[in-house]
Amino acid sequence: MEKRTNVCSRALCSRAYYAVYALLAARAPSSMTFPLGRNNPGHHQMQAIVDQVRGVPKHELKRALSRLRMARVTADYGVGLAITPNVARQRLRDCAYIFREIAGR
């Protein structure tokens, strides 16, 4: 059962990050230059997009975004590193927080 839980926790962390990525990518300013050959922002550009959103707690949003990205990298590439269900729940909360703050602004 532990193995299945870990797989689900990994999937949740990855999907939570990419949900936020899609939300922010849709808000990328038209003046933003994307990486060569791409028509979407790089992962490193997500925090700059947060800077463009008015009336939001930027510092807290960037911290949540950073936690999501680190968990996604661990989930996708951290062979042998565990992601507990508790960590997955915390990243889901980060995702929900970012959506609450940014969606509709």
C-alpha positions in Angstrom: 0.0 0.0 0.0 2.8 2.4 0.7 4.1 2.2 -2.8 0.7 3.1 -4.3 0.3 6.0 -1.8 3.7 7.3 -2.9 2.8 7.1 -6.6 -0.5 9.0 -5.9 1.4 11.6 -3.9 3.9 12.1 -6.7 1.2 12.5 -9.3 -0.7 15.0 -7.1 2.5 17.1 -6.7 3.2 17.1 -10.4 -0.4 17.9 -11.4 -0.8 20.6 -8.8 2.3 22.4 -10.1 1.2 22.1 -13.7 -2.3 23.4 -12.9 -0.6 26.6 -11.4 1.8 26.7 -14.4 -1.2 26.8 -16.8 -3.0 29.4 -14.8 0.1 31.7 -14.8 1.2 30.9 -18.4 -2.2 32.2 -19.5 -1.4 35.5 -17.7 2.0 36.0 -19.3 2.3 39.5 -20.6 2.4 39.8 -24.3 5.8 41.5 -24.1 7.4 38.4 -22.4 9.9 36.6 -24.5 9.7 32.8 -24.3 12.5 30.3 -24.6 13.7 29.6 -28.1 11.2 27.5 -30.1 8.5 27.7 -27.5 5.2 29.7 -27.3 4.9 29.4 -23.6 7.0 30.6 -20.7 9.8 28.7 -19.1 9.4 27.5 -15.6 12.0 30.1 -14.4 9.6 32.8 -15.7 6.7 31.9 -13.5 7.7 34.2 -10.6 8.0 37.2 -13.1 4.4 36.5 -14.1 3.3 36.7 -10.5 5.0 40.1 -10.3 2.6 41.3 -13.0 -0.5 40.5 -11.1 -1.9 43.4 -9.2 -3.3 43.3 -5.7 -2.0 39.9 -4.7 0.4 39.0 -1.9 3.4 38.4 -4.2 5.9 37.1 -1.6 3.6 34.5 -0.3 2.5 33.4 -3.8 6.1 33.1 -4.9 6.9 31.0 -1.9 4.0 28.6 -2.6 5.0 28.5 -6.3 8.5 27.6 -5.3 7.3 24.8 -3.0 5.1 23.5 -5.8 8.0 23.5 -8.3 10.4 21.8 -5.9 7.9 19.1 -5.2 7.2 18.6 -8.9 10.9 18.2 -9.6 11.2 15.7 -6.8 8.0 13.9 -7.9 9.1 13.7 -11.6 12.9 13.1 -11.2 13.6 12.2 -7.6 14.0 8.5 -8.0 14.2 7.0 -4.5 13.0 10.2 -2.8 9.7 9.8 -1.0 6.8 12.2 -1.2 4.5 11.6 1.7 0.8 12.0 1.6 1.2 14.9 4.0 3.5 16.7 1.7 1.2 16.1 -1.2 -1.7 17.6 0.8 0.4 20.7 1.6 1.2 21.2 -2.1 -2.5 20.8 -3.0 -3.2 23.6 -0.4 -0.5 25.7 -2.1 -2.2 25.1 -5.5 -5.6 26.1 -4.1 -4.1 29.2 -2.5 -2.6 30.4 -5.7 -5.8 29.8 -7.6 -7.8 31.7 -5.0 -5.5 34.6 -5.1 -4.9 34.9 -8.9 -8.0 33.5 -10.7 -10.4 36.2 -11.6 -7.9 39.1 -11.2 
